[in-house]
Amino acid sequence: MNAAYIDTSFLLSILFEDRNYEQSVDCWNGLDTMFSSVLLEIESGINIYKHYHSSKKDKAWYQGKEKQLQGLLENINRKTIDNEIVLEIKNYDRLKNARSLDGIHLATANILNKLIEERLLLCSYDKRMIEIGREIGLKLL
């Protein structure tokens, strides 16, 4: 099984077709199973709206990106934020050094990493998340 944890920076790379777009799509297409936190939908939706609002895109662009987001999210198994996540952060000092939402993403990835046979791939372009992901034993892009 080729499994990965999808971070918001990675998903936004696909949605906004940024400089990492080709790498992101190639990686996405090679994955069998994708995981994330419910935060992914919230963070991505907010970023789409901010971009729409700040760049004065038309409503059709916004609706198209929202629809694209929903299509991508259908492929991702999303874990709710629960007491298991809280305990993971309490038990791993390294996770406490991350920004709040990143700590939740990393705690979720760490829990999932323990449940699968191979190491979970962290799909992220956030330098701090990558650094902490490496320290907790995740595979990196």
Backbone torsions as a table, in degrees:
resi	resn	phi	psi	omega
1	MET	NA	132.7	177.0
2	ASN	-104.1	97.4	-172.7
3	ALA	-113.1	147.4	-178.9
4	ALA	-144.0	154.8	171.7
5	TYR	-100.8	123.8	-176.1
6	ILE	-97.0	117.2	176.9
7	ASP	-92.5	159.6	-178.0
8	THR	-59.0	-40.3	-178.9
9	SER	-60.3	-36.1	178.9
10	PHE	-69.4	-47.2	-179.2
11	LEU	-64.9	-39.8	178.7
12	LEU	-65.6	-29.8	176.2
13	SER	-59.7	-39.2	178.0
14	ILE	-73.2	-46.0	-177.4
15	LEU	-62.9	-42.0	-176.1
16	PHE	-97.5	0.0	178.9
17	GLU	49.2	54.5	-178.4
18	ASP	-82.3	-166.9	-176.2
19	ARG	-63.3	-19.5	178.3
20	ASN	-97.5	6.5	-173.2
21	TYR	-53.1	-52.4	-176.6
22	GLU	-61.9	-44.0	177.8
23	GLN	-61.7	-42.0	-178.9
24	SER	-63.8	-46.2	-179.4
25	VAL	-65.9	-42.0	177.6
26	ASP	-60.0	-44.6	178.7
27	CYS	-63.3	-50.1	179.7
28	TRP	-52.4	-47.0	-177.5
29	ASN	-67.2	-21.1	179.9
30	GLY	-92.5	-0.1	-176.5
31	LEU	-91.9	142.6	175.5
32	ASP	-91.7	-40.0	-175.1
33	THR	-137.3	134.6	179.9
34	MET	-124.8	138.1	179.7
35	PHE	-126.4	158.1	171.1
36	SER	-166.0	-171.5	174.6
37	SER	-101.7	160.2	174.0
38	VAL	-61.3	-18.1	176.5
39	LEU	-58.6	-28.9	-176.3
40	LEU	-56.1	-46.1	-179.4
41	GLU	-65.7	-42.3	-179.1
42	ILE	-64.3	-52.6	-178.1
43	GLU	-62.1	-42.6	-179.0
44	SER	-65.8	-44.1	178.6
45	GLY	-60.5	-41.3	178.0
46	ILE	-64.1	-43.2	-179.5
47	ASN	-65.8	-38.3	176.4
48	ILE	-62.1	-46.0	-179.4
49	TYR	-63.1	-44.1	179.6
50	LYS	-59.9	-42.8	179.8
51	HIS	-65.7	-43.1	177.9
52	TYR	-58.9	-47.0	-176.6
53	HIS	-70.1	-45.1	-175.6
54	SER	-74.9	-30.1	-177.1
55	SER	-98.5	2.3	177.0
56	LYS	58.4	37.4	175.5
57	LYS	-68.3	160.1	179.1
58	ASP	-82.1	165.7	-175.9
59	LYS	-61.0	-32.7	179.1
60	ALA	-63.7	-38.7	177.3
61	TRP	-60.9	-48.9	-179.0
62	TYR	-59.2	-48.0	-179.7
63	GLN	-63.9	-36.5	177.6
64	GLY	-65.2	-41.8	179.0
65	LYS	-68.3	-38.8	176.5
66	GLU	-62.2	-41.9	178.6
67	LYS	-66.2	-42.6	177.6
68	GLN	-61.2	-43.0	177.8
69	LEU	-58.0	-47.8	-179.3
70	GLN	-61.1	-38.5	177.2
71	GLY	-63.4	-41.7	178.2
72	LEU	-67.2	-42.1	-178.6
73	LEU	-62.8	-27.7	178.6
74	GLU	-60.4	-22.8	-178.2
75	ASN	-91.1	-2.9	-172.0
76	ILE	-114.6	126.1	173.8
77	ASN	-78.3	118.9	-175.4
78	ARG	-111.1	129.2	179.7
79	LYS	-91.2	137.0	176.0
80	THR	-74.5	157.5	176.2
81	ILE	-84.1	117.6	-175.3
82	ASP	-139.5	-171.5	-177.9
83	ASN	-62.2	-29.7	177.9
84	GLU	-61.0	-39.9	177.8
85	ILE	-67.1	-44.1	179.0
86	VAL	-58.2	-46.8	-179.9
87	LEU	-65.6	-37.7	179.3
88	GLU	-60.4	-43.6	179.4
89	ILE	-68.2	-40.2	178.4
90	LYS	-62.8	-34.6	-174.3
91	ASN	-88.1	-12.2	-178.5
92	TYR	-123.5	103.0	-179.1
93	ASP	-55.9	-34.9	-178.7
94	ARG	-59.6	-35.4	179.7
95	LEU	-70.4	-24.9	179.0
96	LYS	-72.9	-17.4	-179.6
97	ASN	-84.1	-8.4	179.7
98	ALA	-82.3	161.1	169.5
99	ARG	-60.9	155.3	-170.2
100	SER	-51.4	-56.9	-177.7
101	LEU	-67.8	-35.1	176.6
102	ASP	-64.2	-37.5	176.7
103	GLY	-61.2	-39.2	177.4
104	ILE	-66.2	-44.5	177.3
105	HIS	-60.7	-46.8	-177.2
106	LEU	-67.3	-37.3	176.5
107	ALA	-63.4	-42.2	178.2
108	THR	-61.9	-46.4	179.2
109	ALA	-62.3	-40.1	-178.9
110	ASN	-65.0	-40.9	177.3
111	ILE	-62.4	-48.3	-179.7
112	LEU	-63.5	-36.7	179.6
113	ASN	-59.9	-33.7	-179.9
114	LYS	-75.1	-19.9	-174.3
115	LEU	-93.3	-15.2	-177.8
116	ILE	-106.6	161.6	-175.0
117	GLU	-71.8	-39.4	-179.5
118	GLU	-104.4	167.3	178.6
119	ARG	-68.3	140.7	179.6
120	LEU	-78.5	135.0	177.4
121	LEU	-83.6	126.3	176.2
122	LEU	-91.1	111.2	178.4
123	CYS	-94.5	97.3	-177.3
124	SER	-152.6	149.4	173.1
125	TYR	-112.9	6.5	178.7
126	ASP	-81.3	116.0	-174.0
127	LYS	-58.4	-41.3	-179.7
128	ARG	-67.7	-41.4	177.5
129	MET	-64.6	-39.2	178.7
130	ILE	-62.7	-44.1	-179.9
131	GLU	-60.6	-47.5	-179.9
132	ILE	-70.7	-38.1	176.4
133	GLY	-57.4	-41.6	177.4
134	ARG	-62.2	-43.9	-177.7
135	GLU	-65.4	-30.1	179.8
136	ILE	-94.3	3.9	171.7
137	GLY	93.8	19.4	175.4
138	LEU	-82.1	152.9	172.4
139	LYS	-77.4	146.7	-175.9
140	LEU	-119.3	155.0	177.1
141	LEU	-57.3	NA	NA
